[in-house]
């Protein structure tokens, strides 16, 4: 898996940018505020169809423009592809935008677009996955699974549509006692797509639980108790019927993957609540290494690794662990200056971002 060229138009602070990335290790250097992270954000968006940073897709558009475009030449085991994603402002609504995706200049659905190119991004902000809200962790699960399962994104989109429709009917029932004849159809849709989503999430967390302890041991040089628990809000016909009265009262769907979460226990303590920042960083790095290996297992090729200014955050041992895997896949790194240790790596190409 490799990206050889990236082209950005009106993408955040980059009004027009073209980068030659056709090297094993690419180092993007420049001062803070130059837009190095925005470049990685664009690359990652070409993997998943979504920004890793933005709350709204519209945030990816330069504030002076009506649209943004990210395009790239990539290569995977199936061949070479030209990918393009465009986000267009909707003037009538402040946070609304539309999105168009193309593969080899042919319009494609977002579900067909996602996963052609794979990447894993590691940044200091990833600690929010551990300490932040459940929605951050659901976003993390989805970002992995849309790259490994073509049907996953379609099921997520269909499920969220079904939940929205079901919520409208629950509200109608609660306020007007109408809609009983409609609720069963959308309940079945929620059940169909929600079951698929949770099946794939179970598979992912089974993998993490098998591999995460060994990954942490490699990083820290010692056996450390770690357990990642998938807190599945299981969707089933039985649970939907059981919670129906409560859902009507609340006017919202209370059961299903839109309420899933996960929690990491480190030395039998909740890492988010009791772990030090160093412990959280160590576990997050191990989780990212497992993420790379999971995508490789499912797709039979390693994803591109995106490292956003992480070396200043890591101690010497953890820097060495990352250093040892740099050449196992194409790696793109951002830093305010060129790290000394990269001078020993062969095909390293430095690009100054100003």
Secondary structure, DSSP 8 states (H G I E B T S, - for coil): -EEEEEEEEEETTEEEEEEE--SSEEEEE--TTSSHHHHHHHHHHHHHSS-SS-SSGGGGB-TT-SEEEEEEEEEETTEEEEEEEEEEE-TTSTT-EEEEEEETTEEE-HHHHTTSS-EEEEEGGGHHHHHS-HHHHHHHHHHHHHHH-HHHHHHHHHHHHHHHHHHHHHHHHHHHS--HHHHHHHHHHHHHHHHHHHHHHHHHHHHHHHHHHHHHHHHHSS---EEEEEE-----HHHHHHTHHHHHHHTS--SSGGG-EEEEEETTEEHHHH--HHHHHHHHHHHHHHHHHHHHHHHSS--EEEEES-TTTS-HHHHHHHHTTGGGS-EEEEESS--GGGGG-SSEEEEE--
